[in-house]
Amino acid sequence: MTQTARLWCKADVKKEVFKGIHMDMNSFFADLQNKISQAVEASPAKDIEKNVKAMMTQGFSKLDLVTREEFDIQTQVLAKTRSKLEALEARVAELEARLAPNEAKD
């Protein structure tokens, strides 16, 4: 075997070893992730999370809160009501202005 061929063989062996190590590391981290997930699922942390959510939901239900959607709808209703009120105020001012000269004649 020539010197170049030996170098190529060594390089191929190194690549295969590296690929094997890389694959082993990936499977190691995947296994580690699975074990951590299982530990968290089986731990009291999951129960604590459920209990905290239930307590917060109960606490919020006691308060007089509205959803964002309800708030946005009421904001739109208020804006329409304001514009109608302004139009009515202008109309009343116009009618009062018309009546003012007639009252002065009387």
C-alpha positions in Angstrom: 0.0 0.0 0.0 1.3 3.4 -0.8 1.8 6.2 1.7 -1.2 8.2 0.2 -3.5 5.1 0.4 -2.5 4.5 4.0 -3.4 8.2 4.8 -6.7 7.9 3.1 -7.5 4.7 5.0 -6.6 6.3 8.3 -8.7 9.3 7.4 -11.7 7.1 6.6 -11.3 5.2 9.9 -11.2 8.5 11.7 -14.3 9.6 9.9 -16.1 6.4 10.8 -15.0 6.6 14.5 -16.1 10.3 14.6 -19.5 9.4 13.0 -19.9 6.6 15.6 -19.0 9.0 18.5 -21.3 11.6 17.0 -24.2 9.1 16.7 -23.5 7.9 20.3 -23.6 11.5 21.6 -26.9 12.2 19.8 -28.5 9.1 21.3 -27.0 10.0 24.7 -28.5 13.4 24.7 -31.8 12.0 23.4 -31.9 9.5 26.2 -30.9 12.1 28.7 -33.7 14.4 27.5 -36.3 11.6 27.7 -35.2 10.7 31.2 -35.4 14.3 32.4 -38.9 14.6 30.8 -40.0 11.4 32.6 -38.6 12.7 35.9 -40.4 16.0 35.6 -43.7 14.3 34.7 -43.4 11.9 37.7 -42.2 14.7 40.1 -44.4 16.8 42.3 -43.6 19.8 40.1 -46.3 18.8 37.7 -48.8 18.6 40.6 -47.7 21.9 41.9 -48.2 23.5 38.5 -51.8 22.1 38.3 -52.5 23.3 41.8 -51.2 26.8 41.1 -53.2 27.1 37.9 -56.4 26.0 39.8 -55.8 28.5 42.6 -55.1 31.3 40.1 -58.2 30.4 38.1 -60.3 30.4 41.3 -58.8 33.7 42.4 -59.4 35.4 39.1 -63.0 34.1 39.0 -63.6 35.9 42.3 -62.4 39.2 40.8 -64.6 41.1 38.4 -62.4 40.7 35.4 -63.3 40.7 31.7 -61.5 39.1 28.8 -59.5 41.1 26.3 -62.2 40.5 23.7 -64.9 41.8 25.9 -62.8 44.9 26.7 -62.2 45.6 23.0 -65.9 45.3 22.3 -66.8 47.7 25.1 -64.1 50.1 23.9 -65.7 50.1 20.4 -69.2 50.6 21.9 -67.9 53.5 24.0 -66.3 55.2 20.9 -69.6 54.9 19.0 -71.5 56.3 21.9 -69.1 59.2 22.2 -69.5 60.1 18.5 -73.3 59.9 18.8 -73.2 62.1 21.9 -71.0 64.7 20.2 -73.4 64.7 17.2 -76.4 65.2 19.5 -74.6 68.0 21.4 -74.0 69.8 18.1 -77.6 69.3 17.1 -78.9 70.6 20.4 -76.6 73.7 20.1 -77.9 74.3 16.6 -81.5 74.1 17.7 -80.8 76.3 20.7 -79.2 78.8 18.3 -82.3 78.8 16.1 -84.6 79.3 19.1 -82.6 82.1 20.7 -83.6 84.8 18.1 -87.3 83.7 18.3 -87.3 84.0 22.1 -85.7 87.5 21.8 -88.7 88.6 19.6 -91.2 87.4 22.2 
